[in-house]
Amino acid sequence: MAEHAIAAEGPRELPAKFSLPLVGDTLSFVRDPAGFLEKRAHELGPVFRISVFGKPTACFVGAEAFSILLDDGNVGRAGANPPHVEELFNPEAVPFLDGEAHRRRKRLLMQAFTPEALQGYLPILAQVIDRYATKWAKLGTFSWVPELNSMGFAIAAALFVGADPSKDDPRIESDFGAFADGLLSLPIRLPGTKFSRALEARNQLHLRIERALDEHTDRPSSNVLSRLFAARDGAEKLSRDELRIETFHFFGAYAAVIGGLSFLASCLGRDRKVMGGAREEVLREIPAGEPDLAAIRRLGYLDRVCKESRRVAPVLPITFFGKVKRDCHFHGIRIPAGHQAVGCIGATLVDEDTYPDAGRFNPDRWLHASDEQKRAWIPHGGGIHTEGHRCAGEALATLMLQMFAVRMLRRYDWTFPEGQDFSPTKGKIFATPVGDLRVRISLLAS
Ligand code: HEM
């Protein structure tokens, strides 16, 4: 697939801008990956070349260009990511696997995200969200992002390592903060550098996960770890090493949920009409009691709201890196074998040609979306979950956003003081609103 016509005079080279020898575009990329790639896409089109982490890198923007990247005959993952990223996650983690090894691992992991599994996680989500919301309504004006971060990691700790959902585990939260900072750092192994702190944090988290694996054998329960223990594919199951590697990666991946929650809260709070429509639907469909998965999935308007908030405010700028395995062509442009390859998620989601008035939060655009718009909705990567590298946790992330919105809309209102910056942070791999979302939350009159 994705072999596009080559002009009679032969293929053109990937368009690129001048970049410095050795350093290339790495500094601009690390400073603001989303902004840098959007600018280049605007200047150079849907496929172009940059130079990052010492390698020429083919960048892909939009559904059509993405189809080249998603074909594993064109692009592989093994050894393709910057060594410091592989080291932080583990070179054997699922984003870096290819072929049957990847499919086997993915089939096993996806068993933690079936509808039945998700239904079992709802009580944990409900308990932690309610605990935090009760506290928030008493705080007056406060910064919501750090609170959402604590809430998110309390849920992650309960789901992934069986922590008690009635308590917080600030150590896990701060270790993951240090780990995430390391992903966009320069890999300098000196005491006190971001990279060294990320490695230390990773080692602490490994110890915590090892403990959970030991404890788990005695006390299985309804969380993600139990599902991973129980996952079977014929005679295949996840080894202890695989459980540790993937649980760690789940925590890392989970950081994106915090961005997703904060932009959803921001979009709703700033658009009273959408907030009113979503609240009206929630109160009509689930007036009281604990919603089950089926009830949450019937909330069509809320689904469009959550989908649109992930489009208009992309949390992650890029996919993981791949490596081009064979020469590919896109509208007469040659993408050479050997180049690093990356999907530009942010630039695709806010592309004006695909989504007119792309900067506007408009959930109704999904009522009559074209096939191209649907295919370009790639906040979780593109393609098919079980066959490619599309996010394994997408259904859990979606449920997190929906459950958070249901519980907040049913009981609370929130408003943002004037004069704050709602735009996404620039130098972090997982974006959140720059102003940390100063908010005031109040109980709705019953
Ligand atoms: C709003 C929240 C989230 C966003 C925006 C997000 C986004 C992404 C993206 C962009 C990728 C990379 C796709 C690629 O490289 O082609 C990815 C991969 C992945 N994500 Fe997520 N993710 C989220 C939440 C989660 C959660 C909660 C989990 C697990 C509990 C998770 C687990 C994974 C895994 C395991 C992969 C690697 C899949 C593979 O390589 O086959 N993600 N995610």
Residues whose N, C-alpha, C, O or C-beta is under 5 A from the ligand:
A	BS01	HEM	V94 P95 F250 A253 Y254 A256 V257 G260 V315 L316 I318 T319 F320 P379 H380 G381 G388 H389 R390 C391 A392 G393 E394 L396 A397
